Amino acid sequence: MLLKRKTKKAPIMTTLGKLTVFTPIAAASLFLLVSVADAQTITPDENEVSIQDTIIVTGEKRDRNLQDVPSSITVVRAEDLELLAGRSLTDAATIAPNVIVQNQGGRTGSYFYTRGIGRSELNFPIVSVNVNGVALPDPSFFGLDLDAASQVEFLRGPQGTLYGQNTLGGVINVSLKEPADQFQGAADLLVGERNYVESALRLEGPIAGDNLKAAGTLFWSELDGFIDNTTTGEPQNDERSLGGSLYVVARPNDSFTIELNYFGQDRDDGLAQFPQATDLFSISNDAPTEEETQSHIVGLSLSYDFGNVTLEAQTGMSQIDRFTENDLDFSPFPFATATADSDIQQWTQEIRLVSENDGPFNYIIGVYALSLKNDFDVFINDLADLGMIGVPTSINDLVKFEDAAFAAFGQVNYEIGKWELIGGLRYQYEEVRTDNTNTISAFPFDGSLPLLPVSTIDGSDEYNEFLPRIAATYEANDEIKLYGSISRGYRAGGFNATVLTAERLGITGLPTSFGPEFTWNYELGAKWQLPNGLGRVDAALFYIDWSDLQAEQIAPGSLIDFRTNSAAATSTGIEIEARLFPAEDWEVGASFGYADAEYDEFTEILSGAAFSGNQVAGGAETTWSLFARYDDENAFGPIGLRGNVSANGVSGRIFDVGNFVPGDDYALFNARLGLIYENIEVFAFARNVFDEQYIEFEFTGFGSFVNEPQLLGAGIEVAF
């Protein structure tokens, strides 16, 4: 990441903290939850470490010490991404226990899974991603680059009370770097195999004294693909990204703050769509398989401090334009191609009152509104080239989707001695509307028949839901806090746009719509700040009841998918995270997550196949991560040495509801080693050091996607 030159060491050592270290706590206290540790100092004459910084998180819509928040949160700072030699949300997620990203051939086709719960749908994520408080319409479309981020918070478990819909599995909060008080900048350049080039430039500082400051970041990256197209002779899954951010902070006086932030990104990615079963690194498509995504997020935040209460107003606007081309027949012959064009526009408004009392009672109350529109156009062509009677020449689906939501919410915190009691409730109203138009060509005898009549679905549904949360923390001593919590998550119902195509092709019995689904999360945990500032250990034990599950099903003998509320599931597991500072210049950490997610009920409505007792598709049973970091600015006199190694692994993955297609277990290793002189660092890095190969996703009967191979490179970072 962008170089941050450490200050000269006197008798005090500065370490890079704020993450986590792996160690269990005593059995009776259940488990310790983790996230991130704090920066520390060592006093040589006392040979002790003391806490210097506090980890501040925004998970409860206010700035709070991580130690005080009764939930399982992992915090990943910008500099922590150096451990992974990467800068994406996918990279950051490898540190968080029970969080995986299922990649289906491209960055924007990725889905988050937490605690065995996952798989987002168009307009309806299961894990919500927010950038400076602005929710993304669909995180799978974004391909978020973290060059401008100061930290990422992974909140596991449903967050419906404070965040509303689409938080069944959790919330990911991305915080952008606030501008510095003095003018400064940084730039970096990385190069490597497969024509890898990545660079970033950041400038920040005051514009008008202390009252107005700004920060701007530009980033660009390119990487050739590793899947070869044997028909075209070209690499298939190239990646190109160009983007930037702007963050402006104005403080007209000590009470009033205005924050304006913008994030934009233009991505061009080749899709590794269903490589050949005999060779996972090649395809034979004749048509392009690629996607272009333009993303824009604008956030405006106003806050006024009245002394013991702060009034906050946050407006968010986002737009995502995505165009995809696919070769549907996966062959070198022009049988069937498809294009998909999606235009998503979202507006949100939240107004809150947040108390700042020194006494035992504090609260947050607010209202929220959302408006989302998505025009989604799918066109399937060249079907006539099959030359078969009964096969249409083309299919066109135009889906116009709208989502309008309103919510009122509140949460109170009350301290009684060593206890803190928390209660919250959200009322959520949501209306979803769709207008689907299906146009299908005639079933040709001589190829000259006109189009068949247009088929449509025009419908809307309304939902009124209450999303409560209760929690309690107990301060066992100065170092350990225990907590318990119960919370509810919710995702709205929707419509099966594919039913029109299915019916026109003779497939009947598919439901037009499906209802909402819910999760209840029961959690016990502990947070342990180790003696003498040696680090922290956090752990959690959870049980999730997932009801009215929007189960994905495939119509027999076709590729047409649809959803019904025909399943229920439970997930039980543990999470442990830790970070230690065992010696001067050293930092080590680890995390472990286990989730036993099973279908309690699941019977397909068309085939009658029963999957009760099977593992929930898509997730993983275990996740783990390890790292070690060494950072000594005087290792060779005026030249410093910085190095790190990291590893993460996943096991027990299942790709299908029938549990016939297990995923590969894998372990990935990354490394980085750099030399620092004054404000310049030169370094070498390796991603996937041992060139581990595994299947990231497999679609039964069609093909598989393989992970990225080894990438070796070098870079330079300059701060000024």
C-alpha positions in Angstrom: 0.0 0.0 0.0 1.0 3.6 0.0 4.2 4.1 2.0 3.9 5.4 5.5 7.4 6.2 6.8 7.8 5.5 10.5 9.2 8.3 12.7 12.7 8.0 14.1 12.9 5.4 16.9 14.1 6.9 20.2 13.7 4.5 23.1 10.2 3.9 21.8 9.2 1.4 19.2 6.1 1.9 17.0 4.5 -1.3 15.7 1.9 -1.6 13.1 -1.2 -2.9 15.0 -4.9 -3.0 14.8 -5.5 -6.5 13.7 -5.7 -9.8 15.6 -3.8 -12.8 17.1 -4.9 -16.4 17.5 -5.2 -17.9 20.9 -8.2 -19.5 22.6 -9.3 -18.3 26.0 -10.4 -20.5 28.8 -13.2 -22.8 28.1 -15.9 -21.5 30.4 -16.0 -18.1 28.8 -17.0 -19.6 25.5 -14.8 -18.1 22.9 -13.0 -14.8 22.2 -14.0 -12.8 19.2 -11.4 -10.9 17.2 -10.6 -8.3 14.9 -7.7 -6.1 15.1 -5.2 -5.0 17.7 -3.8 -1.6 18.6 -0.6 0.2 17.9 1.8 -0.2 20.9 5.0 1.2 22.4 7.8 -0.6 24.3 9.6 1.2 27.1 13.0 -0.4 27.4 13.5 0.3 31.1 10.2 -1.4 31.9 10.3 -3.9 29.1 6.5 -3.6 28.8 4.1 -2.8 26.0 1.3 -0.3 26.5 -1.7 0.4 24.3 -1.2 3.6 22.3 -4.1 3.6 19.9 -7.6 2.4 20.1 -9.4 0.6 17.4 -12.5 2.6 16.4 -15.3 1.0 14.4 -18.5 2.4 12.9 -20.6 -0.8 13.1 -23.1 0.8 15.5 -23.6 4.0 13.4 -21.3 5.8 15.9 -17.6 5.7 16.6 -16.9 3.1 19.3 -14.0 1.2 20.7 -13.9 -2.3 19.2 -13.6 -3.7 22.7 -17.0 -2.3 23.6 -19.0 -3.5 20.6 -21.0 -6.7 21.3 -20.5 -8.3 17.9 -18.0 -10.2 15.8 -16.0 -7.7 13.8 -12.8 -8.0 11.8 -11.0 -4.7 11.0 -8.5 -4.7 8.1 -6.5 -1.5 7.6 -5.1 -0.2 4.3 -1.5 -1.2 5.3 -2.7 -4.7 6.3 -3.4 -5.5 2.6 0.4 -5.6 2.2 0.2 -9.0 3.9 -1.9 -10.3 1.0 0.0 -8.5 -1.8 -3.4 -7.3 -3.0 -5.9 -4.4 -2.8 -9.4 -5.8 -3.3 -12.2 -6.7 -1.0 -11.6 -10.3 -2.0 -8.1 -10.0 -0.6 -9.2 -8.3 2.6 -11.9 -11.0 3.2 -9.2 -13.7 3.6 -8.3 -12.3 7.0 -11.8 -12.5 8.4 -13.0 -15.9 9.7 -16.0 -17.5 8.1 -15.9 -15.1 5.2 -15.3 -16.4 1.7 -15.7 -15.0 -1.8 -17.1 -17.3 -4.4 -15.6 -16.2 -7.8 -17.6 -17.2 -10.9 -15.2 -16.1 -13.6 -14.7 -12.4 -12.9 -14.3 -9.9 -10.1 -17.8 -8.5 -10.6 -19.3 -12.0 -10.6 -18.2 -12.6 -7.0 -20.4 -13.3 -4.1 -19.8 -13.0 -0.3 -20.5 -15.9 2.1 -20.5 -15.4 5.8 -21.0 -18.2 8.4 -22.2 -20.5 5.6 -24.8 -18.0 4.3 -24.4 -16.3 1.0 -25.2 -15.9 -2.7 -26.5 -12.5 -3.7 -29.1 -12.0 -6.3 -29.7 -9.1 -8.6 -30.6 -6.1 -6.4 -30.6 -8.2 -3.3 -27.2 -8.8 -1.6 -27.0 -11.1 1.4 -23.9 -9.2 2.7 -24.3 -5.4 2.3 -21.2 -3.4 1.3 -21.1 0.3 2.3 -18.5 2.9 1.3 -18.4 5.8 3.8 -21.9 4.9 4.9 -23.4 4.6 1.3 -24.7 1.2 0.5 -23.8 -0.3 -2.9 -26.8 -1.5 -5.0 -25.1 -4.8 -5.7 -21.6 -5.5 -4.4 -21.1 -8.3 -7.0 -21.1 -5.7 -9.7 -18.5 -3.4 -8.2 -15.1 -5.0 -8.2 -14.1 -2.6 -5.4 -10.5 -1.4 -5.3 -9.2 -0.4 -1.9 -6.5 2.1 -2.8 -8.4 5.0 -1.2 -9.6 3.0 1.9 -8.4 3.6 5.4 -10.0 0.4 6.9 -12.5 -2.3 6.1 -14.9 -3.7 8.8 -16.4 -7.1 8.4 -19.5 -7.4 10.6 -20.6 -11.0 10.7 -24.1 -12.0 11.4 -27.4 -10.2 10.5 -27.4 -6.4 11.0 -31.0 -5.6 10.3 -31.7 -3.2 13.2 -29.3 -0.5 12.1 -28.8 -1.4 8.4 -32.1 -2.8 7.3 -32.6 -5.0 4.3 -30.0 -7.2 2.6 -27.9 -7.9 5.7 -28.8 -11.5 6.4 -25.1 -12.5 6.5 -23.6 -9.3 7.7 -22.2 -5.9 6.6 -18.9 -4.8 5.1 -18.0 -1.1 5.9 -15.3 0.5 3.8 -14.0 3.8 5.2 -12.1 6.2 2.9 -8.9 7.9 4.1 -9.7 11.3 5.6 -7.5 14.1 4.3 -4.4 15.0 6.3 -3.9 18.3 8.0 -0.7 19.0 6.1 0.0 18.8 2.4 1.5 15.4 1.5 1.4 12.7 -1.1 2.4 9.2 -2.1 2.8 7.2 -5.3 3.5 3.6 -6.0 4.2 1.4 -9.0 4.0 -2.4 -9.2 5.0 -4.6 -12.1 5.0 -8.4 -12.5 4.3 -11.4 -14.6 1.4 -11.6 -17.1 2.1 -7.9 -17.9 0.9 -6.9 -14.5 1.0 -3.1 -13.9 -0.6 -1.3 -11.0 -0.1 2.2 -9.8 -1.7 4.7 -7.5 -1.2 8.4 -6.7 -2.6 10.2 -3.7 -2.5 14.0 -2.9 -4.0 15.5 0.3 -3.9 18.5 2.5 -5.6 21.7 3.5 -7.3 24.0 0.9 -8.4 26.8 3.2 -6.6 26.5 6.5 -8.0 24.2 9.1 -11.6 24.6 7.9 -11.3 22.9 4.5 -9.1 20.0 3.4 -9.3 17.4 0.6 -7.7 14.2 -0.6 -7.7 12.7 -4.0 -6.6 9.3 -5.2 -6.1 7.9 -8.7 -5.4 4.2 -9.4 -4.9 2.1 -12.5 -4.1 -1.6 -13.0 -3.7 -4.1 -15.8 -3.2 -7.9 -15.8 -3.3 -10.4 -18.6 -5.5 -13.4 -18.2 -4.4 -16.9 -17.5 -7.2 -18.7 -19.5 -6.4 -19.1 -23.2 -9.0 -19.1 -25.9 -8.0 -21.8 -28.4 -10.3 -20.4 -31.0 -9.2 -16.8 -31.0 -5.6 -17.4 -29.8 -5.9 -14.6 -27.2 -5.9 -14.6 -23.4 -9.4 -14.8 -22.2 -9.7 -13.2 -18.7 -7.7 -9.9 -18.9 -8.3 -7.3 -16.2 -8.2 -3.5 -16.7 -9.2 -1.0 -14.1 -9.1 2.8 -13.8 -10.6 4.8 -11.0 -10.3 7.5 -8.4 -11.7 9.0 -5.3 -12.2 12.5 -3.8 -12.8 13.2 -0.1 -13.5 16.8 1.0 -14.0 17.8 4.6 -15.2 21.2 5.6 -15.6 22.5 9.2 -17.1 26.0 9.2 -17.0 25.9 13.0 -16.3 23.5 15.9 -19.8 22.1 15.8 -20.6 21.8 12.1 -18.9 19.3 9.7 -19.6 18.7 6.0 -18.1 15.7 4.2 -18.3 15.0 0.5 -16.8 11.9 -1.0 -16.8 10.4 -4.4 -15.6 7.0 -5.6 -15.5 5.9 -9.3 -14.2 3.0 -11.2 -14.2 1.7 -14.7 -13.4 -2.0 -15.1 -13.0 -4.1 -18.2 -12.7 -7.8 -17.4 -12.6 -10.9 -19.6 -14.8 -13.7 -18.2 -13.3 -17.1 -17.7 -16.6 -18.7 -18.7 -16.7 -22.5 -18.3 -13.2 -23.6 -19.3 -12.9 -27.1 -20.9 -13.3 -30.0 -18.5 -10.1 -31.5 -19.7 -8.1 -28.3 -19.4 -9.1 -25.7 -16.8 -6.8 -23.1 -18.4 -8.5 -23.0 -21.9 -11.8 -22.3 -23.6 -12.9 -22.6 -27.2 -15.5 -19.9 -27.5 -16.0 -18.1 -30.8 -17.8 -15.1 -29.3 -16.4 -12.6 -26.8 -17.0 -13.3 -23.1 -16.3 -10.1 -21.2 -17.8 -7.4 -19.1 -17.5 -3.7 -18.8 -18.5 -2.0 -15.5 -18.7 1.7 -14.7 -19.4 2.5 -11.1 -20.0 5.8 -9.3 -20.7 6.6 -5.7 -21.3 10.0 -4.2 -21.9 10.5 -0.5 -22.8 13.8 1.4 -22.7 13.8 5.2 -23.7 16.7 7.4 -23.3 16.6 11.1 -24.0 19.2 13.8 -22.8 18.7 17.4 -25.2 20.2 19.9 -23.1 19.1 22.9 -24.7 16.0 24.2 -26.4 15.0 20.9 -25.3 15.1 17.3 -27.7 15.5 14.4 -26.4 13.6 11.3 -27.8 13.5 7.8 -26.3 11.2 5.1 -27.2 11.2 1.5 -26.0 8.6 -0.9 -26.2 8.3 -4.7 -24.8 5.5 -6.7 -24.9 4.3 -10.3 -23.6 1.1 -11.9 -23.6 0.4 -15.6 -22.7 -3.1 -16.6 -22.5 -4.7 -20.1 -21.7 -8.4 -20.5 -21.2 -10.5 -23.6 -21.3 -14.3 -23.3 -20.9 -17.3 -25.6 -23.8 -19.5 -24.4 -22.9 -22.6 -26.4 -19.3 -22.7 -25.0 -18.0 -23.8 -28.4 -16.1 -22.5 -31.5 -19.4 -22.5 -33.4 -21.8 -19.5 -33.7 -24.8 -21.2 -32.1 -25.9 -19.0 -29.3 -24.6 -15.7 -27.9 -26.0 -13.4 -25.2 -25.6 -9.8 -24.2 -26.7 -8.3 -20.9 -27.0 -4.6 -20.2 -27.7 -3.4 -16.6 -28.3 0.2 -15.5 -28.7 0.5 -11.7 -29.4 3.8 -10.0 -29.8 4.1 -6.2 -30.5 7.0 -3.8 -30.5 6.7 -0.1 -31.2 9.2 2.7 -30.6 8.7 6.4 -31.1 11.1 9.3 -30.1 10.2 12.8 -29.8 11.7 16.3 -26.8 10.2 18.2 -26.3 11.0 21.8 -22.9 11.6 23.4 -23.7 11.5 27.1 -21.1 10.9 29.7 -23.7 9.2 31.8 -25.0 5.6 31.7 -27.7 6.2 29.0 -27.1 6.7 25.3 -29.2 6.3 22.2 -29.4 6.5 18.5 -32.7 7.1 16.6 -33.2 7.7 12.9 -35.2 7.4 9.7 -34.1 5.9 6.4 -35.4 6.0 2.8 -34.2 4.2 -0.3 -35.1 4.3 -4.0 -33.5 1.9 -6.5 -34.2 1.4 -10.2 -32.6 -1.3 -12.4 -33.2 -1.6 -16.1 -31.8 -5.1 -17.1 -31.8 -6.1 -20.8 -30.8 -9.6 -21.9 -30.7 -10.6 -25.5 -29.9 -14.1 -26.7 -29.2 -14.4 -30.4 -27.9 -16.7 -33.1 -30.2 -19.6 -32.0 -31.5 -20.0 -35.6 -28.0 -21.2 -36.6 -28.8 -24.4 -34.8 -31.0 -25.2 -37.8 -33.5 -27.1 -35.6 -37.3 -27.0 -35.8 -38.7 -25.9 -32.5 -35.7 -23.8 -31.5 -36.4 -20.0 -31.5 -34.2 -17.6 -33.4 -33.7 -15.2 -30.5 -35.0 -14.3 -27.0 -35.1 -10.9 -25.5 -35.9 -10.2 -21.8 -36.3 -6.6 -20.6 -36.6 -6.4 -16.8 -37.5 -3.1 -15.1 -37.1 -3.4 -11.4 -37.9 -0.9 -8.7 -37.3 -1.0 -4.9 -38.6 1.6 -2.5 -38.0 1.4 1.2 -38.7 3.4 4.3 -37.5 2.6 7.9 -37.5 4.1 11.4 -35.0 2.7 13.8 -33.6 3.2 17.3 -31.1 1.7 19.7 -30.5 2.4 23.4 -27.4 1.6 25.5 -27.6 1.6 29.3 -24.7 0.9 31.7 -25.3 -0.7 35.1 -22.1 -1.3 37.0 -20.0 -3.7 34.9 -23.0 -4.4 32.6 -24.1 -2.6 29.4 -27.5 -3.5 28.1 -28.5 -2.8 24.5 -31.9 -2.9 22.8 -32.8 -1.9 19.3 -35.7 -2.1 16.9 -36.3 -1.2 13.2 -39.5 -1.0 11.4 -38.9 -1.7 7.7 -41.4 -1.0 4.9 -40.4 -2.1 1.4 -42.2 -2.3 -1.9 -40.7 -4.1 -4.9 -42.1 -3.8 -8.4 -41.2 -5.4 -11.6 -42.2 -5.0 -15.3 -40.8 -7.9 -17.3 -41.2 -8.1 -21.1 -40.2 -11.2 -23.0 -40.0 -11.3 -26.8 -39.2 -14.6 -28.4 -38.9 -15.3 -32.1 -41.0 -17.8 -33.9 -40.1 -21.5 -33.8 -38.9 -21.7 -37.4 -39.8 -24.1 -40.1 -38.2 -22.1 -42.9 -36.8 -19.3 -40.7 -39.2 -16.7 -42.1 -42.0 -16.7 -39.5 -42.7 -13.4 -37.6 -42.1 -12.8 -33.9 -44.5 -14.4 -31.4 -46.6 -12.2 -29.3 -44.9 -10.4 -26.4 -45.3 -12.0 -23.0 -45.2 -9.8 -19.8 -45.1 -9.9 -16.0 -46.2 -6.8 -14.2 -46.3 -7.1 -10.4 -45.5 -5.6 -7.1 -45.3 -6.8 -3.5 -45.1 -4.9 -0.2 -43.4 -6.0 3.1 -43.7 -4.7 6.6 -41.1 -6.1 8.9 -39.8 -5.6 12.5 -36.1 -6.2 13.0 -35.1 -6.3 16.7 -31.8 -6.7 18.5 -30.9 -7.2 22.1 -27.4 -7.5 23.5 -25.5 -7.3 26.7 -21.8 -6.9 27.7 -20.1 -7.7 31.0 -16.7 -6.3 32.0 -15.2 -9.3 33.7 -12.0 -7.3 34.4 -9.9 -4.5 32.9 -8.9 -6.9 30.0 -11.9 -9.2 29.3 -15.4 -8.3 28.1 -18.0 -11.0 27.6 -21.1 -10.4 25.5 -24.3 -12.0 24.2 -26.6 -10.9 21.4 -29.7 -11.8 19.5 -30.5 -10.1 16.1 -32.7 -10.5 13.1 -31.9 -10.1 9.4 -34.2 -9.7 6.4 -34.1 -9.8 2.6 -37.1 -8.8 0.5 -38.9 -11.1 -1.9 -38.8 -10.7 -5.6 -39.8 -12.0 -9.0 -38.6 -14.8 -11.3 -38.0 -13.0 -14.6 -37.0 -16.3 -16.2 -40.5 -17.7 -15.9 -41.6 -16.1 -19.1 -38.8 -17.7 -21.2 -39.5 -21.0 -19.5 -43.2 -21.0 -20.3 -42.5 -20.0 -23.9 -40.2 -23.0 -24.2 -42.8 -25.4 -22.7 -41.5 -25.5 -19.1 -44.5 -24.9 -16.8 -45.0 -24.8 -13.1 -42.4 -22.1 -12.2 -43.6 -19.6 -9.6 -43.8 -16.0 -10.7 -42.6 -14.6 -7.4 -41.0 -15.5 -4.1 -41.3 -14.1 -0.6 -38.8 -12.6 1.9 -36.4 -14.6 3.9 -35.1 -14.1 7.5 -32.2 -15.0 9.8 -32.1 -15.0 13.6 -28.5 -14.9 15.0 -27.7 -16.0 18.5 -24.2 -15.2 19.6 -22.0 -15.4 22.7 -18.5 -14.1 22.7 -15.6 -12.5 24.5 -12.9 -9.9 23.8 -9.6 -10.1 25.6 -7.0 -7.4 25.6 -3.9 -9.2 26.6 -1.8 -8.0 29.6 0.9 -5.4 29.0 -0.4 -4.6 25.5 0.9 -7.9 24.0 -2.1 -7.9 21.7 -5.7 -9.0 21.7 -7.8 -12.2 21.2 -11.5 -12.3 20.3 -13.8 -15.2 19.8 -17.5 -16.0 19.2 -19.9 -18.9 19.3 -23.0 -18.5 17.1 -26.2 -20.2 16.0 -28.2 -18.9 13.0 -31.8 -19.9 12.1 -32.4 -19.2 8.4 -36.1 -19.4 7.5 -38.1 -19.1 4.3 -34.8 -19.4 2.4 -34.9 -18.2 -1.2 -33.6 -21.4 -2.6 -32.2 -21.4 -6.2 -33.5 -24.2 -8.4 -32.9 -25.2 -12.0 -35.7 -26.3 -14.2 -35.0 -29.9 -15.3 -33.4 -30.2 -18.7 -32.5 -26.5 -19.0 -30.3 -23.7 -17.7 -33.3 -21.7 -16.4 -33.0 -20.9 -12.7 -35.7 -19.6 -10.4 -36.3 -19.1 -6.7 -38.8 -20.3 -4.2 -39.1 -20.1 -0.4 -38.9 -23.9 -0.2 -36.0 -24.3 2.2 -34.9 -23.6 5.7 -31.4 -24.0 7.2 -29.3 -23.6 10.4 -25.7 -22.6 10.8 -23.7 -23.3 14.0 -20.0 -22.4 14.5 -17.1 -20.6 16.1 -14.8 -17.8 15.2 -11.4 -16.9 16.8 -9.1 -14.1 15.8 -5.9 -12.8 17.4 -2.9 -10.6 17.0 0.2 -10.5 19.1 3.3 -8.3 19.4 5.8 -10.7 20.9 8.9 -8.6 20.4 10.1 -5.3 19.1 9.5 -5.0 15.3 7.4 -8.2 15.2 3.7 -8.8 14.8 2.0 -12.2 14.3 -1.6 -13.2 14.0 -4.1 -15.8 13.0 -7.8 -16.5 12.6 -10.0 -19.5 12.5 -13.7 -20.0 11.6 -15.9 -23.0 11.5 -19.5 -23.1 10.2 -21.8 -26.1 10.1 -24.5 -24.9 7.7 -27.2 -27.5 6.8 -30.6 -27.5 5.1 -33.3 -28.4 7.7 -35.8 -28.5 4.9 -35.4 -28.4 1.1 -37.5 -30.1 -1.6 -37.4 -29.0 -5.2 -40.9 -28.1 -6.4 -40.5 -29.6 -9.9 -38.3 -32.7 -9.5 -39.4 -33.5 -5.9 -35.8 -34.1 -5.0 -35.2 -33.7 -1.2 -32.0 -32.2 0.2 -32.8 -32.0 3.9 -29.7 -32.6 6.0 -27.3 -31.6 3.2 -24.7 -28.9 3.6 -25.8 -25.5 2.3 -24.3 -24.9 -1.2 -21.7 -22.3 -1.8 -20.1 -21.8 1.6 -17.3 -23.6 3.4 -16.9 -25.4 6.7 -13.6 -24.0 7.8 -11.5 -20.9 7.1 -8.1 -19.9 8.5 -5.4 -17.4 8.2 -1.9 -16.8 9.5 0.6 -14.0 9.2 3.9 -12.7 10.5 5.3 -9.2 9.9 8.8 -7.8 10.6 9.4 -4.0 10.4 12.7 -2.5 11.5 13.6 0.9 10.1 17.2 0.7 11.3 18.0 -2.9 10.3 21.0 -1.9 8.2 21.8 1.5 9.7 20.0 4.1 7.6 18.2 1.3 5.6 15.2 -0.3 7.0 13.8 -3.8 6.4 10.2 -4.7 6.1 8.8 -8.1 5.3 5.8 -10.3 5.8 4.4 -13.7 5.0 0.8 -14.7 5.1 -1.3 -17.8 4.5 -5.0 -18.5 4.3 -7.0 -21.6 3.6 -10.5 -23.0 3.1 -11.9 -26.5 3.4 -15.2 -28.3 3.3 -16.8 -26.4 0.3 -19.8 -27.7 -1.5 -21.0 -26.2 -4.9 -24.5 -27.9 -5.2 -27.5 -28.5 -3.0 -27.3 -32.3 -3.7 -23.7 -32.3 -2.3 -22.5 -34.2 -5.3 -19.8 -31.6 -6.3 -17.4 -30.9 -3.4 -14.9 -28.1 -3.8 -11.1 -28.4 -3.4 -9.5 -27.6 -0.1 -6.7 -25.1 -0.5 -4.0 -23.1 1.2 -2.5 -20.0 -0.4 0.7 -18.3 0.7 1.8 -14.7 0.0 5.1 -12.9 0.7 6.6 -9.5 0.5 10.1 -8.2 1.3 11.2 -4.5 1.0 14.1 -2.1 1.8 13.3 1.4 3.0 15.5 4.5 2.8 14.1 7.8 3.9 10.7 8.1 2.1 11.3 5.4 -0.5 10.6 1.6 -0.4 11.6 -0.9 -3.0 10.2 -4.4 -2.6 9.5 -7.8 -4.2 6.3 -9.7 -3.8 4.7 -13.1 -4.5 1.1 -14.0 -4.7 0.2 -17.7 -4.4 3.8 -18.5 -3.7 3.5 -22.3 -4.4 1.2 -21.9 -7.4 -1.7 -23.7 -5.7 -4.5 -24.7 -8.1 -8.1 -25.4 -7.1 -11.6 -25.1 -8.5 -13.2 -21.8 -7.4 -16.6 -22.7 -8.7 -18.1 -25.6 -10.6 -21.4 -25.7 -12.4 -22.4 -29.3 -12.8 -22.4 -30.5 -16.4 -21.0 -27.2 -17.8 -17.6 -26.5 -16.5 -15.4 -25.1 -13.7 -13.5 -21.9 -12.8 -9.9 -22.2 -11.6 -8.2 -19.8 -9.2 -5.4 -17.3 -10.3 -2.0 -18.8 -10.6 1.3 -17.6 -9.1 2.1 -13.9 -9.6 5.7 -12.6 -9.0 6.6 -8.9 -9.1 8.4 -5.9 -7.7 7.4 -2.4 -6.8 8.5 1.0 -5.5 6.6 3.4 -3.2 7.5 7.0 -2.6 6.0 9.4 0.0 6.5 13.2 -0.2 
